Amino acid sequence: MALDLLVLRGLGLGDLLTAVPALRALRQAFPRHRITLAAPRALDALPPLTGAVDDQVDVSGPGPIPMEEVPFGRPDIAVNLHGKGPQSIEALRDTDPGRLISFGTGPPYPEGVHEVRRWCGLLEWHGIEADPADLTLGVSDRTGPAIVHPGAARPARRWPPERFAQVAAALDDVVVTGNAEETPLARRVAELAGLPPERVLAGRTTMTDLVDLVSRSRLVVCGDTGVAHLATAFCVPSVVLFGPVSPALWGPPPGWRHIALWAGRNGDPHGERPDPGLLKIEVSEVVDAALEVTS
């Protein structure tokens, strides 16, 4: 009889990558189960790289799960890697699982811990061993360009484009990335840095293209956003600018040429202006860190 395991993680790029150790732990613990991941379809280039996911169903947010698209009737196990509920818990309960693994129905939701450890801790509470260091999807050959990625989901996490431009101008062989909405921002950074238009890749890359680009790159300089986690996944040297959220919660693992810059103050991650702590990070600090991790 087929055994099915459904995992909900209806969030963005960085969120999915921080859940890789938990997904791999589930694969190890349930080798006979077919694992279906409920996550945004836009991320479909990533689950196959984890070695832990068999199928994917398109879900953004906490649910509901479109069971008409799921390749089974009801899951033997449902795992909530999305949040602490209640919407995500109810979405999984509606699939009528044989067993539900979730915060809210098991251990209390831990505040103030790194995102990777949060989900590994959930599984460990249920007796499933998980290794928070198991983040790697590959190792860059470092033959590609340096990536400057000035965008972030919220203004509070966006370092000024003028400063990103100064960093880009100080580096060799640079491309500027971003999603379609960030194209004007990327063009401004490139123009201020004296880069030709063809070095702007924002709005011109699919998720597959972005994964391929980062997997070959020699350096990533960005804010607290999904591309930082891609750099971690492919062991690409990175300089990540934090503010208003501490790197202790979302930062790269220590070592392997990752430098997280943070002014040491917390703020509102949903703010409509660059966080004051983020603005305390100077261009010279970023350039020095970039030279350090690539030396």
C-alpha positions, 0 to 999 in steps of 0.5 A: 500500500502506498504511503504518502506524506504531505508537507506544507511550506507555502512561503518564499525562496529563503523560507523553502531553503531554510526548511531543507534540513527538515525535509531531508530529515523526513525523507530519512525517517520515512523512506517508504513514503512519497513526499509531496510538498505544498509550496509556491509553484514559482519555486518548482526548480528547487524541491528536486535538488533537495533529494527529499521531495517526490511531488509538489502542489502549488500552495501560497500561504497557509492553505487550503490544500487543493486536494484535487491536485494532490496525487493521493486521497489522504496523507498517512502523515501531514507535516506543518513546516509553515507556521504555528497556525491556526490556518496552516493547522486547519488546512492540514487537518482538512486533508484528514491525515493519519498523523499530524506533526505541527507546532500547536498540536505538539511542542510550543512554537519557539520564539527567538531561534534560528529558522533552520533550527525551529523546524529541525526542533519540531521534528526532533520533539517528535523523535525524528533526527534532523541536522540543521547543517544539512543545507547544501544543494551543491558547491559553486565552481566559482567561475561565474560573476559576482552577484549584487542583489539590491532588492528585498521583500520590504523597504525596511530590509533594502540598503540604499541603491546608491550604496549597492552601486558603490559596492558593485563599482568596486568589484570585478565582473558584476551582474545585478539581479532581482525579480521583475518588480525590482528591475528599475532598482537594479537598473539604477544600481547598474547605472550608478555603478557604471555597468552596461545594461546587459549586466542587469539580469533583473526581470530576465531570469526564471527560478531555474536561471537564478539557481544556475547563476548562483550555483556558478557564482563567485560571490553574492552581496545582498540583503536579508532575502532569498538569494542569500539562502541560495548562496548558502545552499551552493556554498557561494561566498556571501556578504549579507546585510542585516537590519532590522532582523538579527542574523541569529534568526535568519543568517547564514551558518558560521564559516565557509566564507559567509559574512553577516553584517549587522549593526546590533539593533532590532527594528520593524521588518515590515517598515516602509523605510530602510531600517536605521540599523541597516543604514549604519552599515557602511560601503567600506564594510561591505567592500572589505567583507567581499574582498575577505570572503573571496580572497 
